[in-house]
């Protein structure tokens, strides 16, 4: 999944001769904290609500403090994982995208990114979810995959959740079946600790909402 496929149709830009109030109004409508500043397809940078208030630009043109703008951007051919890293590290809610000629073509929002990750990890496909707790030294994805498939079940997606300061890992497996008793029994027999099982639709919806909330909090926007 490349940046050009994730561009939002909604997020507008402002010109450098427009005041901070215009940018703030867009931020309020679209629930973001950054808006790109663009003059005739030339990308000048991102302006944030914090910058507008800190530099008293509410009633002043943004170009008055043009050198203070955050010039972060990506290009149309960059992968979704690269985009996530940029947004996480820089704590930005909107990520401008430029083409090969270095002209502005649109922006990606944090919400767009989260929605695409949900699709990428097959979260809306039928099936259940297992959470396995293990340690880095005991973790073996090949063995876990063999155990799952020995029960005629397939892994649709898989990711690791490791909290800072904690040695153990949570391995989160999205499977193509909601009948997981055989998989759980086999994992237990191999001394894996199955921390949580999500099989019915209401439980899965709660899990996905919780993971989405954690993702948004993790990005700290």
C-alpha positions as a LaTeX table, in Angstrom:
\begin{tabular}{lrrr}
\hline
Residue & $x$ (\AA) & $y$ (\AA) & $z$ (\AA) \\
\hline
Unk1 & 0.00 & 0.00 & 0.00 \\
Unk2 & 1.63 & 3.22 & $-1.24$ \\
Unk3 & 1.06 & 6.83 & $-0.21$ \\
Unk4 & $-0.72$ & 7.77 & $-3.46$ \\
Unk5 & $-3.49$ & 5.26 & $-2.62$ \\
Unk6 & $-4.05$ & 6.74 & 0.86 \\
Unk7 & $-4.56$ & 10.40 & 0.01 \\
Unk8 & $-7.68$ & 11.87 & 1.61 \\
Unk9 & $-10.26$ & 13.60 & $-0.57$ \\
Unk10 & $-11.33$ & 15.79 & 2.34 \\
Unk11 & $-8.30$ & 17.61 & 3.80 \\
Unk12 & $-7.94$ & 21.11 & 2.28 \\
Unk13 & $-4.87$ & 23.32 & 2.23 \\
Unk14 & $-4.41$ & 27.03 & 2.92 \\
Unk15 & $-2.36$ & 29.62 & 1.07 \\
Unk16 & 0.47 & 31.40 & 2.78 \\
Unk17 & $-1.34$ & 34.76 & 2.46 \\
Unk18 & $-4.32$ & 33.45 & 4.46 \\
Unk19 & $-4.49$ & 33.94 & 8.20 \\
Unk20 & $-4.26$ & 31.41 & 10.99 \\
Unk21 & $-7.99$ & 31.63 & 11.67 \\
Unk22 & $-8.71$ & 30.01 & 8.28 \\
Unk23 & $-6.38$ & 27.13 & 9.07 \\
Unk24 & $-7.88$ & 26.72 & 12.55 \\
Unk25 & $-11.39$ & 26.54 & 11.10 \\
Unk26 & $-10.31$ & 23.69 & 8.79 \\
Unk27 & $-8.65$ & 21.89 & 11.71 \\
Unk28 & $-11.85$ & 22.16 & 13.70 \\
Unk29 & $-14.04$ & 20.84 & 10.88 \\
Unk30 & $-11.79$ & 17.90 & 9.99 \\
Unk31 & $-10.62$ & 17.18 & 13.56 \\
Unk32 & $-6.91$ & 17.44 & 12.84 \\
Unk33 & $-4.21$ & 19.62 & 14.37 \\
Unk34 & $-2.24$ & 20.37 & 11.20 \\
Unk35 & $-3.07$ & 21.84 & 7.78 \\
Unk36 & $-0.72$ & 22.01 & 4.76 \\
Unk37 & 0.24 & 25.41 & 3.38 \\
Unk38 & 0.30 & 25.33 & $-0.42$ \\
Unk39 & 0.69 & 28.05 & $-3.07$ \\
Unk40 & $-0.20$ & 26.92 & $-6.61$ \\
Unk41 & 0.78 & 23.27 & $-5.93$ \\
Unk42 & 4.03 & 24.34 & $-4.25$ \\
Unk43 & 4.19 & 22.81 & $-0.79$ \\
Unk44 & 5.53 & 25.23 & 1.83 \\
Unk45 & 5.00 & 23.25 & 5.02 \\
Unk46 & 2.56 & 22.25 & 7.74 \\
Unk47 & 1.02 & 24.75 & 10.11 \\
Unk48 & $-0.27$ & 23.49 & 13.46 \\
Unk49 & $-2.81$ & 24.91 & 15.88 \\
Unk50 & $-0.03$ & 25.20 & 18.47 \\
Unk51 & 2.16 & 27.20 & 16.09 \\
Unk52 & $-0.68$ & 29.57 & 15.22 \\
Unk53 & $-1.38$ & 30.35 & 18.86 \\
Unk54 & 2.29 & 30.46 & 19.92 \\
Unk55 & 3.21 & 32.93 & 17.15 \\
Unk56 & $-0.03$ & 34.96 & 17.32 \\
Unk57 & $-1.02$ & 34.14 & 13.75 \\
Unk58 & $-4.77$ & 33.91 & 14.33 \\
Unk59 & $-5.40$ & 37.22 & 12.54 \\
Unk60 & $-2.08$ & 37.40 & 10.70 \\
Unk61 & $-1.05$ & 35.82 & 7.38 \\
Unk62 & 0.82 & 32.55 & 7.79 \\
Unk63 & 3.59 & 33.80 & 5.50 \\
Unk64 & 4.65 & 36.11 & 8.32 \\
Unk65 & 6.28 & 33.10 & 10.00 \\
Unk66 & 6.88 & 30.91 & 6.95 \\
Unk67 & 10.30 & 29.80 & 8.14 \\
Unk68 & 8.73 & 28.25 & 11.26 \\
Unk69 & 6.59 & 25.75 & 9.33 \\
Unk70 & 7.22 & 22.03 & 9.61 \\
Unk71 & 8.26 & 20.94 & 6.09 \\
Unk72 & 7.73 & 17.21 & 6.70 \\
Unk73 & 6.34 & 15.32 & 3.69 \\
Unk74 & 6.45 & 11.97 & 1.89 \\
Unk75 & 6.35 & 11.01 & $-1.77$ \\
Unk76 & 3.67 & 9.13 & $-3.69$ \\
Unk77 & 5.69 & 5.88 & $-3.89$ \\
Unk78 & 6.45 & 5.47 & $-0.17$ \\
Unk79 & 5.00 & 2.46 & 1.68 \\
Unk80 & 2.34 & 2.67 & 4.40 \\
Unk81 & 4.83 & 1.44 & 7.04 \\
Unk82 & 7.13 & 4.36 & 6.24 \\
Unk83 & 4.20 & 6.76 & 6.55 \\
Unk84 & 3.27 & 5.35 & 9.96 \\
Unk85 & 6.84 & 5.76 & 11.21 \\
Unk86 & 6.95 & 9.40 & 10.06 \\
Unk87 & 3.60 & 10.26 & 11.66 \\
Unk88 & 4.51 & 8.48 & 14.90 \\
Unk89 & 7.96 & 10.02 & 15.28 \\
Unk90 & 6.85 & 13.56 & 14.45 \\
Unk91 & 3.40 & 13.38 & 16.14 \\
Unk92 & 1.55 & 14.86 & 13.18 \\
Unk93 & $-2.12$ & 14.35 & 12.33 \\
Unk94 & $-1.79$ & 15.17 & 8.61 \\
Unk95 & 0.99 & 14.00 & 6.29 \\
Unk96 & 1.49 & 15.90 & 2.98 \\
Unk97 & 2.26 & 13.86 & $-0.15$ \\
Unk98 & 4.37 & 15.19 & $-3.03$ \\
Unk99 & 4.84 & 13.78 & $-6.53$ \\
Unk100 & 8.12 & 13.11 & $-8.32$ \\
Unk101 & 8.25 & 16.74 & $-9.43$ \\
Unk102 & 8.03 & 17.77 & $-5.77$ \\
Unk103 & 4.55 & 19.27 & $-6.21$ \\
Unk104 & 1.79 & 18.85 & $-3.63$ \\
Unk105 & $-0.84$ & 16.23 & $-4.55$ \\
Unk106 & $-2.74$ & 15.81 & $-1.26$ \\
Unk107 & $-2.52$ & 14.68 & 2.35 \\
Unk108 & $-3.01$ & 11.56 & 4.43 \\
Unk109 & $-4.73$ & 11.75 & 7.81 \\
Unk110 & $-4.07$ & 9.62 & 10.85 \\
Unk111 & $-7.60$ & 8.24 & 10.54 \\
Unk112 & $-6.93$ & 7.18 & 6.93 \\
Unk113 & $-3.82$ & 5.38 & 8.10 \\
Unk114 & $-5.61$ & 3.55 & 10.94 \\
Unk115 & $-8.46$ & 2.51 & 8.62 \\
Unk116 & $-6.02$ & 1.09 & 6.08 \\
Unk117 & $-4.14$ & $-0.82$ & 8.77 \\
Unk118 & $-7.46$ & $-2.41$ & 9.80 \\
Unk119 & $-7.89$ & $-3.60$ & 6.22 \\
Unk120 & $-4.25$ & $-4.65$ & 5.90 \\
Unk121 & $-4.47$ & $-6.88$ & 8.97 \\
Unk122 & $-7.77$ & $-8.51$ & 7.85 \\
Unk123 & $-9.58$ & $-7.30$ & 10.96 \\
Unk124 & $-12.95$ & $-7.31$ & 9.23 \\
Unk125 & $-12.59$ & $-10.81$ & 7.78 \\
Unk126 & $-14.66$ & $-13.60$ & 9.43 \\
Unk127 & $-12.78$ & $-15.45$ & 12.16 \\
Unk128 & $-11.54$ & $-15.24$ & 15.72 \\
Unk129 & $-8.54$ & $-13.74$ & 17.47 \\
Unk130 & $-6.07$ & $-15.30$ & 19.89 \\
Unk131 & $-3.68$ & $-13.41$ & 22.16 \\
Unk132 & $-0.67$ & $-15.49$ & 23.21 \\
Unk133 & 1.72 & $-14.30$ & 25.88 \\
Unk134 & 5.33 & $-15.42$ & 25.57 \\
Unk135 & 8.91 & $-14.19$ & 25.93 \\
Unk136 & 11.32 & $-13.15$ & 23.15 \\
Unk137 & 13.45 & $-16.26$ & 23.72 \\
Unk138 & 10.48 & $-18.66$ & 23.60 \\
Unk139 & 8.77 & $-16.98$ & 20.65 \\
Unk140 & 8.72 & $-19.08$ & 17.47 \\
Unk141 & 6.36 & $-17.97$ & 14.72 \\
Unk142 & 7.12 & $-21.04$ & 12.62 \\
Unk143 & 6.07 & $-23.37$ & 15.45 \\
Unk144 & 2.92 & $-21.36$ & 16.19 \\
Unk145 & 2.00 & $-21.40$ & 12.51 \\
Unk146 & 2.46 & $-25.19$ & 12.36 \\
Unk147 & 0.27 & $-25.62$ & 15.46 \\
Unk148 & $-2.50$ & $-23.45$ & 14.01 \\
Unk149 & $-2.44$ & $-25.13$ & 10.60 \\
Unk150 & $-2.38$ & $-28.62$ & 12.13 \\
Unk151 & $-5.94$ & $-27.81$ & 13.26 \\
Unk152 & $-7.02$ & $-26.85$ & 9.70 \\
Unk153 & $-7.01$ & $-23.15$ & 10.59 \\
Unk154 & $-5.12$ & $-20.38$ & 8.77 \\
Unk155 & $-3.47$ & $-17.22$ & 10.13 \\
Unk156 & $-4.91$ & $-14.21$ & 8.30 \\
Unk157 & $-2.72$ & $-11.65$ & 10.06 \\
Unk158 & $-0.30$ & $-11.47$ & 12.95 \\
Unk159 & 1.38 & $-8.75$ & 14.96 \\
Unk160 & 3.31 & $-8.26$ & 18.18 \\
Unk161 & 2.40 & $-5.99$ & 21.07 \\
Unk162 & 5.27 & $-5.25$ & 23.44 \\
Unk163 & 4.78 & $-2.65$ & 26.14 \\
Unk164 & 7.77 & $-0.56$ & 27.30 \\
Unk165 & 9.51 & $-1.96$ & 30.38 \\
Unk166 & 7.85 & $-5.37$ & 30.11 \\
Unk167 & 9.81 & $-8.38$ & 28.87 \\
Unk168 & 6.86 & $-10.49$ & 27.72 \\
Unk169 & 5.29 & $-10.22$ & 24.28 \\
Unk170 & 1.63 & $-10.42$ & 23.29 \\
Unk171 & 1.28 & $-12.26$ & 19.98 \\
Unk172 & $-2.04$ & $-11.34$ & 18.38 \\
Unk173 & $-3.30$ & $-13.77$ & 15.74 \\
Unk174 & $-6.30$ & $-13.17$ & 13.49 \\
Unk175 & $-7.51$ & $-16.59$ & 12.30 \\
Unk176 & $-9.97$ & $-17.65$ & 9.60 \\
Unk177 & $-12.16$ & $-19.66$ & 11.99 \\
Unk178 & $-14.27$ & $-18.78$ & 15.02 \\
Unk179 & $-13.97$ & $-22.35$ & 16.34 \\
Unk180 & $-10.64$ & $-22.14$ & 18.14 \\
Unk181 & $-10.87$ & $-24.81$ & 20.84 \\
Unk182 & $-8.60$ & $-27.24$ & 18.97 \\
Unk183 & $-5.97$ & $-24.56$ & 18.36 \\
Unk184 & $-6.07$ & $-23.46$ & 22.00 \\
Unk185 & $-5.70$ & $-27.04$ & 23.28 \\
Unk186 & $-2.71$ & $-27.70$ & 21.02 \\
Unk187 & $-1.01$ & $-24.42$ & 21.96 \\
Unk188 & $-1.51$ & $-25.23$ & 25.64 \\
Unk189 & $-0.01$ & $-28.67$ & 25.10 \\
Unk190 & 3.09 & $-26.96$ & 23.70 \\
Unk191 & 3.26 & $-24.74$ & 26.82 \\
Unk192 & 2.01 & $-21.57$ & 25.16 \\
Unk193 & $-0.08$ & $-19.34$ & 27.41 \\
Unk194 & $-3.25$ & $-18.28$ & 25.63 \\
Unk195 & $-3.99$ & $-14.97$ & 27.29 \\
Unk196 & $-7.28$ & $-14.15$ & 25.55 \\
Unk197 & $-9.74$ & $-15.63$ & 23.06 \\
Unk198 & $-12.15$ & $-13.58$ & 20.96 \\
Unk199 & $-14.66$ & $-15.64$ & 19.02 \\
Unk200 & $-18.05$ & $-13.97$ & 18.77 \\
Unk201 & $-18.72$ & $-10.78$ & 16.81 \\
Unk202 & $-19.47$ & $-8.52$ & 19.81 \\
Unk203 & $-16.21$ & $-9.50$ & 21.51 \\
Unk204 & $-14.29$ & $-8.87$ & 18.30 \\
Unk205 & $-15.89$ & $-5.46$ & 17.81 \\
Unk206 & $-14.85$ & $-4.50$ & 21.35 \\
Unk207 & $-11.32$ & $-5.75$ & 20.67 \\
Unk208 & $-11.01$ & $-3.84$ & 17.39 \\
Unk209 & $-12.31$ & $-0.64$ & 18.99 \\
Unk210 & $-9.86$ & $-1.05$ & 21.86 \\
Unk211 & $-6.96$ & $-1.62$ & 19.44 \\
Unk212 & $-8.01$ & 1.39 & 17.36 \\
Unk213 & $-8.13$ & 3.57 & 20.49 \\
Unk214 & $-4.70$ & 2.28 & 21.52 \\
Unk215 & $-3.32$ & 3.01 & 18.06 \\
Unk216 & $-4.59$ & 6.58 & 18.13 \\
Unk217 & $-3.25$ & 7.06 & 21.65 \\
Unk218 & 0.07 & 5.51 & 20.61 \\
Unk219 & 0.38 & 8.04 & 17.81 \\
Unk220 & $-0.37$ & 10.69 & 20.47 \\
Unk221 & $-2.43$ & 12.99 & 18.26 \\
\hline
\end{tabular}
